[in-house]
Amino acid sequence: MLILSCSSKLRLLEGLLQRGLPETLPVYGAVMHVNRGNPAGQEVLVDSWPEFKIVLTRPRREVACDPGNYCANLYSAFYQEEGACRALLRSSHAVDWSQAFQIQGLQDGLCEVVRDIARVRGVDVETYQYQTLLHPDPPAMPQHRPGKGLTLAPVSSAHVALLNDTWDFGGNSWSLHYLDLLIRHFPSACLLTPEGHPISWTLTDPVASLTHGYTLPGHRGQGHIRVLIGALAAQLHACGFPVYAGVLPENEPSQRSLHRLGFHTQPGLSYQLVVTPKPTQGQPASVQGPAPSSGGQLRFHSL
């Protein structure tokens, strides 16, 4: 196991992962952010270098300081050989299985590997599956103007409580701090009323995915989300990032909205696996697990 800290090696890895798109998307996005200031405090592991069979991104030790915070304890993985993936994830030097964490990837084998290791270690795993939609040509995406009286702006930390209340995984201090991290350090967009109240918003996250797409109930069906995605797509593309999202397979309205903007559904599914250790006998649970709802990697819902 090697931790890549050399900037030239990380830039080379970014180029190699780009060639593997779309299968490499979450890891590619995470490595891109590491190479551009590392706002989420991630580090990059490989099994060997320069020839590697698995790439794993994980939170630095100072980020993963709360053992119950699966929001901040974010991993992503891409492998070329499942055996190498299994060997690295099984290692306690690579993954802290005593903590709650989430891991994302687009390969079916990752899901099976995490489940197998979790079963042996006696920890719980919640699995969430998404359709990945990638835009092949962001500059060609149509740009739409905000509706009358609405202003397009980045999301403000002043609105983080509203986002936390409307997120399926929200409602706790971990999710509140995580959303504030996204708002402060990653591109976002929202539509504001003349009074300055957000009615629709979309964020991006540490794996460079569009996420948390939401429109308040009284404002749905008016095409607000297309304004936000068009603005964010232009911003992401200008910085070299892919423009992609994960949507629940049953969320057909959101998929139709993205298809109208030119997104293409990718083969297979993407996975978000949330791991939570079981409390020891006689001790209260220290981990507040995810809500049993439709939340997930890209919560594009209620557009």
C-alpha positions as CSV (number, residue, x, y, z in Angstrom):
1,M,0.0,0.0,0.0
2,L,1.3,3.4,-1.0
3,I,0.0,6.9,-0.2
4,L,0.6,9.1,-3.2
5,S,1.7,12.5,-2.0
6,C,3.9,13.6,-4.9
7,S,2.1,16.2,-7.0
8,S,3.5,14.9,-10.3
9,K,2.4,11.4,-9.5
10,L,-1.1,12.6,-8.6
11,R,-1.3,14.5,-11.9
12,L,-0.2,11.4,-13.8
13,L,-2.8,9.4,-12.0
14,E,-5.5,11.9,-12.9
15,G,-4.7,11.5,-16.5
16,L,-4.7,7.7,-16.3
17,L,-8.1,7.7,-14.5
18,Q,-9.5,10.1,-17.2
19,R,-8.8,7.4,-19.8
20,G,-11.0,4.9,-17.8
21,L,-14.1,7.1,-17.7
22,P,-16.9,6.6,-17.0
23,E,-16.1,3.6,-14.8
24,T,-13.5,5.7,-12.8
25,L,-15.8,8.7,-12.2
26,P,-15.9,8.9,-8.4
27,V,-12.2,8.3,-7.9
28,Y,-11.4,10.6,-10.8
29,G,-13.4,13.4,-9.4
30,A,-11.8,12.9,-5.9
31,V,-8.3,12.9,-7.3
32,M,-9.1,16.0,-9.4
33,H,-10.1,17.8,-6.2
34,V,-7.0,16.6,-4.4
35,N,-4.9,18.1,-7.2
36,R,-6.8,21.4,-6.9
37,G,-6.4,22.4,-3.3
38,N,-7.9,19.3,-1.6
39,P,-10.9,21.0,0.1
40,A,-12.3,17.8,1.6
41,G,-8.9,16.7,3.1
42,Q,-8.6,13.4,1.1
43,E,-5.6,11.3,0.4
44,V,-5.0,8.8,-2.4
45,L,-3.8,5.2,-2.0
46,V,-2.7,2.6,-4.5
47,D,-1.5,-1.0,-4.1
48,S,1.6,-0.2,-6.2
49,W,3.1,2.4,-8.4
50,P,3.4,3.2,-11.3
51,E,1.5,0.0,-12.2
52,F,-1.6,-0.2,-10.0
53,K,-4.5,-2.5,-9.7
54,I,-6.6,-0.4,-7.3
55,V,-7.0,3.3,-6.4
56,L,-8.6,4.2,-3.1
57,T,-9.3,7.7,-1.9
58,R,-10.0,8.2,1.8
59,P,-10.3,11.0,4.4
60,R,-7.1,12.1,6.1
61,R,-6.8,11.2,9.8
62,E,-7.6,14.7,10.9
63,V,-10.8,14.6,8.9
64,A,-11.9,11.2,10.1
65,C,-11.7,12.2,13.7
66,D,-15.3,11.4,14.6
67,P,-15.9,7.6,14.4
68,G,-19.6,8.0,13.9
69,N,-19.5,10.6,11.1
70,Y,-20.1,8.6,7.9
71,C,-20.8,11.9,6.0
72,A,-17.2,13.1,6.4
73,N,-15.6,9.6,6.4
74,L,-15.9,9.3,2.6
75,Y,-14.0,6.7,0.5
76,S,-14.1,6.0,-3.2
77,A,-12.6,3.1,-5.1
78,F,-11.7,2.0,-8.6
79,Y,-10.0,-1.4,-9.3
80,Q,-8.6,-3.3,-12.2
81,E,-8.4,-6.6,-10.4
82,E,-11.0,-7.5,-7.8
83,G,-8.5,-9.5,-5.8
84,A,-6.3,-6.4,-5.3
85,C,-9.4,-4.5,-4.2
86,R,-10.3,-7.2,-1.7
87,A,-6.8,-7.3,-0.3
88,L,-6.5,-3.5,0.1
89,L,-10.0,-2.9,1.6
90,R,-9.5,-5.8,4.0
91,S,-6.4,-4.1,5.4
92,S,-6.9,-2.1,8.6
93,H,-4.1,0.1,7.4
94,A,-6.2,1.2,4.4
95,V,-9.7,1.3,5.8
96,D,-10.7,2.0,9.4
97,W,-13.5,-0.5,9.9
98,S,-14.0,0.6,13.5
99,Q,-15.5,3.8,12.2
100,A,-18.7,4.6,10.3
101,F,-17.9,5.5,6.7
102,Q,-19.3,5.5,3.2
103,I,-17.6,4.2,0.1
104,Q,-18.5,5.0,-3.5
105,G,-17.8,3.3,-6.8
106,L,-19.3,2.2,-10.1
107,Q,-18.2,-1.5,-10.1
108,D,-20.5,-4.4,-9.0
109,G,-17.5,-6.2,-7.5
110,L,-16.9,-3.3,-5.0
111,C,-20.3,-3.9,-3.5
112,E,-19.6,-7.6,-3.1
113,V,-16.2,-7.0,-1.6
114,V,-17.4,-4.5,1.0
115,R,-20.3,-6.7,2.0
116,D,-18.0,-9.8,2.4
117,I,-15.5,-7.9,4.5
118,A,-18.3,-6.3,6.6
119,R,-19.8,-9.8,7.2
120,V,-16.5,-11.1,8.5
121,R,-15.9,-8.0,10.7
122,G,-19.5,-8.0,12.1
123,V,-20.4,-4.5,10.9
124,D,-23.6,-3.4,9.2
125,V,-23.8,-2.2,5.5
126,E,-26.6,-0.2,3.9
127,T,-26.4,-0.3,0.1
128,Y,-27.8,2.4,-2.2
129,Q,-27.8,2.0,-6.0
130,Y,-28.0,4.8,-8.6
131,Q,-28.1,5.3,-12.3
132,T,-25.1,7.4,-13.4
133,L,-25.8,10.1,-16.0
134,L,-22.9,11.8,-17.7
135,H,-23.0,14.7,-20.1
136,P,-20.8,14.0,-23.1
137,D,-20.5,17.7,-24.2
138,P,-21.2,20.2,-21.5
139,P,-20.6,23.3,-23.7
140,A,-23.5,22.2,-25.8
141,M,-25.9,22.1,-22.8
142,P,-28.7,24.6,-23.2
143,Q,-28.5,27.6,-20.8
144,H,-31.8,28.8,-19.3
145,R,-32.5,32.0,-17.6
146,P,-34.1,32.2,-14.1
147,G,-37.8,32.8,-13.9
148,K,-39.2,36.3,-13.4
149,G,-38.1,37.7,-10.0
150,L,-35.6,34.9,-9.3
151,T,-31.9,35.4,-8.9
152,L,-29.2,32.8,-9.7
153,A,-26.5,32.6,-7.0
154,P,-24.2,30.2,-5.1
155,V,-25.8,28.5,-2.1
156,S,-25.0,30.4,1.2
157,S,-24.0,28.8,4.5
158,A,-26.9,30.8,5.9
159,H,-29.3,28.3,4.2
160,V,-27.6,25.1,5.4
161,A,-30.3,24.4,8.0
162,L,-32.9,24.3,5.2
163,L,-30.8,22.0,3.1
164,N,-30.3,19.7,6.1
165,D,-34.0,19.5,6.8
166,T,-34.8,18.6,3.2
167,W,-32.1,16.0,2.8
168,D,-33.0,12.3,3.3
169,F,-29.7,11.7,5.1
170,G,-30.0,15.0,7.0
171,G,-31.4,16.0,10.4
172,N,-28.3,15.6,12.5
173,S,-25.1,17.6,13.3
174,W,-22.9,15.4,11.0
175,S,-25.1,16.1,8.0
176,L,-25.3,19.8,8.9
177,H,-21.5,20.1,9.0
178,Y,-21.1,18.1,5.8
179,L,-23.5,20.2,3.9
180,D,-21.8,23.3,5.1
181,L,-18.5,21.9,3.9
182,L,-20.0,21.4,0.4
183,I,-21.4,24.9,0.4
184,R,-18.2,26.6,1.5
185,H,-15.7,24.6,-0.7
186,F,-17.4,23.2,-3.8
187,P,-19.4,24.8,-6.6
188,S,-23.1,25.2,-6.0
189,A,-26.1,27.1,-7.4
190,C,-29.5,28.1,-6.2
191,L,-32.5,30.3,-7.2
192,L,-33.4,33.0,-4.7
193,T,-36.7,34.8,-4.4
194,P,-36.7,38.7,-4.1
195,E,-36.7,38.2,-0.4
196,G,-33.5,36.1,-0.6
197,H,-35.0,32.8,0.2
198,P,-33.8,29.7,-1.8
199,I,-36.5,27.7,-3.6
200,S,-34.3,25.3,-5.6
201,W,-30.7,24.3,-5.4
202,T,-27.9,21.9,-6.5
203,L,-24.5,21.2,-4.9
204,T,-21.4,19.3,-5.9
205,D,-19.4,17.0,-3.7
206,P,-15.9,15.7,-3.0
207,V,-16.1,13.2,-5.9
208,A,-17.2,16.0,-8.3
209,S,-20.8,14.8,-8.7
210,L,-23.8,17.0,-8.9
211,T,-25.7,16.3,-5.8
212,H,-28.6,17.4,-3.5
213,G,-30.8,18.6,-6.3
214,Y,-34.0,19.8,-4.6
215,T,-36.9,22.2,-5.3
216,L,-39.4,23.2,-2.6
217,P,-42.8,21.7,-3.1
218,G,-44.6,24.9,-4.0
219,H,-42.1,25.6,-6.9
220,R,-41.8,22.3,-8.7
221,G,-42.5,21.6,-12.3
222,Q,-41.3,25.0,-13.5
223,G,-37.9,23.9,-14.8
224,H,-35.8,25.5,-12.1
225,I,-33.3,22.7,-11.9
226,R,-32.3,23.1,-15.6
227,V,-31.2,26.6,-14.8
228,L,-29.0,25.4,-12.0
229,I,-27.5,22.5,-13.8
230,G,-26.7,24.5,-16.8
231,A,-24.9,27.1,-14.7
232,L,-23.0,24.5,-12.7
233,A,-22.1,22.5,-15.8
234,A,-20.4,25.5,-17.4
235,Q,-18.5,26.2,-14.2
236,L,-17.4,22.6,-13.8
237,H,-16.4,22.2,-17.4
238,A,-14.3,25.4,-17.3
239,C,-12.3,23.8,-14.5
240,G,-11.9,20.5,-16.4
241,F,-14.3,18.4,-14.3
242,P,-16.8,15.9,-15.8
243,V,-20.4,16.8,-15.5
244,Y,-22.3,13.8,-14.0
245,A,-24.9,12.8,-11.4
246,G,-26.4,9.7,-9.8
247,V,-30.1,9.3,-9.7
248,L,-32.3,6.6,-8.1
249,P,-33.4,4.1,-10.7
250,E,-37.0,4.7,-9.9
251,N,-36.7,8.5,-10.0
252,E,-37.9,8.8,-13.6
253,P,-38.8,12.5,-13.5
254,S,-35.2,13.4,-12.6
255,Q,-33.8,11.2,-15.2
256,R,-36.1,12.7,-17.8
257,S,-35.0,16.2,-16.7
258,L,-31.3,15.3,-17.1
259,H,-31.9,13.6,-20.5
260,R,-33.6,16.7,-21.8
261,L,-30.4,18.6,-20.9
262,G,-28.3,16.1,-22.9
263,F,-27.1,13.7,-20.2
264,H,-26.6,10.0,-21.1
265,T,-27.3,7.2,-18.8
266,Q,-24.2,5.0,-18.3
267,P,-24.2,1.2,-18.2
268,G,-24.6,-0.5,-14.9
269,L,-25.1,1.1,-11.5
270,S,-23.1,3.2,-9.1
271,Y,-23.0,2.2,-5.4
272,Q,-22.9,4.1,-2.1
273,L,-22.2,1.7,0.7
274,V,-22.6,3.0,4.2
275,V,-20.8,1.0,6.9
276,T,-21.7,1.3,10.6
277,P,-20.0,-0.7,13.3
278,K,-22.4,-2.5,15.7
279,P,-22.3,-1.2,19.4
280,T,-20.5,-3.5,21.8
281,Q,-22.7,-5.2,24.4
282,G,-23.7,-3.0,27.2
283,Q,-22.7,0.2,25.3
284,P,-25.1,2.6,23.6
285,A,-24.8,2.9,19.8
286,S,-22.3,5.6,18.9
287,V,-23.3,5.8,15.3
288,Q,-26.5,7.3,14.0
289,G,-27.1,5.3,10.8
290,P,-28.7,6.7,7.6
291,A,-32.4,7.1,7.4
292,P,-34.2,4.2,5.7
293,S,-35.3,6.4,2.8
294,S,-34.5,7.1,-0.9
295,G,-31.5,9.3,-0.1
296,G,-28.1,8.6,-1.6
297,Q,-25.2,9.7,-3.6
298,L,-27.0,12.2,-5.8
299,R,-30.2,13.1,-4.1
300,F,-31.8,14.5,-7.3
301,H,-35.3,14.3,-6.1
302,S,-38.4,16.6,-6.0
303,L,-37.4,18.7,-9.0
